[in-house]
């Protein structure tokens, strides 16, 4: 599985109602997209949940590389680039994915935590340690799902979790979930991915 995210940072005085309207009018377009486990339409507002910026930052978990490529080379991503400029797309290979006790709920919040992987680390042990974070997060009350993924180009891990209501206090960037497209969520393989 492939995790993917891009961030569009907007001016401090940007009307975030524009982003809300965009998601309300276009979010459903990926509700049946082939190869997509889920897309969480995420937003941060400057001054809310300690966010220093206004930002639109959707997060994707793909079941297939073909689905991801169809999106990136298709009209939806092209339209985003025409409206905001083509963003840098971050991409991670998934180490672990788990559903939480609130898996049937519509998520309202998300947390993303980044973690550098130091060069002298023993990679097999580090991968197991990183992967253990997904089930730990997923066991928390209110958790919809959690995953851990790694970018082996930069050796950075990302821990991403979706929450039924308010995100629990902790380390990480908090996002509002405006919509969730999850056409193939039931096909996402749970547990360690190796």
C-alpha positions in Angstrom: 0.0 0.0 0.0 1.1 3.5 -0.8 0.5 6.6 1.5 0.5 10.0 -0.2 0.0 13.6 0.8 0.5 17.0 -0.6 0.2 20.3 1.2 -1.1 23.6 -0.2 -0.2 26.3 2.2 -2.4 29.4 1.8 -2.0 33.0 2.9 -2.7 33.9 6.6 -5.8 35.9 5.6 -7.1 33.3 3.1 -10.9 32.5 3.4 -10.8 28.8 4.3 -14.5 28.7 3.4 -13.3 28.4 -0.2 -11.6 25.1 0.7 -14.7 23.9 2.5 -16.8 24.7 -0.5 -14.3 23.0 -2.8 -14.5 19.8 -0.8 -18.3 20.0 -0.5 -18.6 20.4 -4.3 -15.9 18.0 -5.5 -15.1 15.6 -2.6 -17.6 13.0 -3.8 -15.8 12.7 -7.1 -13.4 10.1 -5.6 -16.0 8.2 -3.6 -15.7 5.3 -6.1 -12.2 5.8 -7.5 -10.5 2.4 -8.3 -7.5 1.5 -6.3 -8.1 4.1 -3.5 -8.3 2.8 0.0 -9.2 6.2 1.3 -8.7 9.9 0.8 -9.1 12.1 3.9 -9.7 15.7 2.8 -7.7 17.6 5.4 -7.4 21.2 6.4 -5.6 23.2 9.0 -6.6 26.7 10.0 -4.1 29.2 11.4 -4.6 29.6 15.1 -6.7 26.5 15.5 -5.2 23.4 17.2 -1.9 25.2 17.3 -1.6 25.4 13.5 0.8 28.2 12.4 -0.7 28.1 8.8 -3.8 27.8 6.7 -3.4 24.6 4.7 -5.2 22.2 2.5 -3.4 18.8 2.8 -5.4 15.7 1.7 -4.0 12.3 2.7 -4.4 9.2 0.6 -3.9 5.5 1.2 -3.8 3.6 -2.0 -4.4 -0.1 -2.5 -2.8 -0.1 -5.9 0.0 1.8 -7.7 -2.3 1.9 -10.7 -5.0 3.8 -8.8 -2.4 6.3 -7.5 -1.0 6.8 -11.0 -4.4 7.2 -12.5 -5.1 10.0 -10.0 -1.8 11.8 -10.4 -1.9 11.7 -14.2 -5.6 12.3 -14.4 -7.9 15.4 -14.6 -8.6 15.7 -10.9 -4.9 16.4 -9.9 -4.5 18.5 -13.1 -7.4 20.7 -12.0 -5.8 21.1 -8.5 -2.5 22.1 -10.1 -4.3 24.7 -12.3 -6.1 26.2 -9.3 -3.2 26.2 -6.8 0.0 25.3 -8.7 1.3 21.8 -8.8 2.3 20.7 -5.3 5.1 18.5 -4.2 3.6 15.0 -3.5 5.1 13.2 -0.6 4.9 9.4 -0.9 5.6 6.7 1.7 5.5 2.9 1.6 3.2 1.5 4.3 4.6 -0.5 7.1 1.4 -1.2 9.1 -2.3 -0.3 9.0 -5.0 -1.0 11.6 -8.7 -0.1 12.1 -9.7 1.3 15.4 -12.6 0.8 17.8 -14.4 3.7 16.0 -13.8 2.3 12.5 -17.5 2.7 11.6 -17.5 6.4 12.4 -17.0 9.3 10.0 -13.6 10.8 11.1 -13.6 14.5 12.1 -9.9 14.9 13.0 -6.5 13.5 11.9 -3.0 13.6 13.4 0.2 13.3 11.5 3.5 12.8 13.2 6.8 12.7 11.4 9.8 10.8 12.7 13.4 10.9 11.4 15.1 7.5 11.2 18.8 8.0 12.2 21.5 6.5 9.9 23.0 4.2 12.5 19.7 2.4 13.3 19.4 -1.3 12.7 16.6 -1.2 10.0 14.8 -4.5 10.6 14.4 -3.7 14.3 13.5 -0.1 13.6 10.9 -1.2 11.0 9.2 -3.4 13.6 9.3 -0.7 16.2 7.8 1.8 13.8 5.1 -0.6 12.7 4.1 -1.2 16.3 2.9 2.4 16.5 -0.1 1.8 14.2 -1.8 -0.9 16.4 -1.0 1.1 19.5 -2.7 4.2 18.1 -5.6 2.1 16.7 -6.4 0.6 20.2 -7.1 4.1 21.6 -10.8 5.0 22.2 -12.1 7.2 19.4 -9.5 5.9 16.8 -11.0 5.3 13.4 -7.7 4.0 11.9 -4.0 4.3 12.1 -1.0 3.7 9.8 2.8 4.0 9.8 4.7 4.5 6.6 8.2 5.3 5.5 9.9 7.3 2.8 13.2 5.4 2.1 14.6 8.3 0.1 14.6 10.6 3.1 14.4 8.0 5.8 11.4 9.6 7.4 8.5 7.8 9.0 5.0 9.2 9.2 2.4 8.1 11.7 -1.1 9.0 10.6 -4.3 8.5 12.5 -8.0 9.3 12.0 -10.3 10.2 14.9 -14.0 10.1 15.5 -14.1 13.5 17.1 -11.5 15.7 18.7 -7.9 14.5 18.2 -6.4 13.3 21.5 -3.7 15.5 22.9 -0.3 14.4 21.9 2.6 15.0 19.6 1.7 15.8 16.0 0.0 18.1 13.6 -3.8 18.2 13.9 -6.0 18.4 10.9 -9.8 18.8 10.4 -11.3 16.1 8.2 -13.8 17.7 5.8 -14.7 14.6 3.9 -13.6 11.0 3.5 -13.7 9.1 0.3 -13.2 5.4 1.0 -14.1 3.3 -2.0 -11.8 0.4 -1.2 -11.2 0.8 2.5 -12.5 -2.7 3.2 -9.7 -4.0 1.0 -6.9 -2.4 2.9 -4.7 -5.1 4.3 -4.4 -4.9 8.1 -1.3 -5.5 10.2 2.4 -5.4 9.2 3.0 -5.1 5.4 6.0 -7.4 5.2 
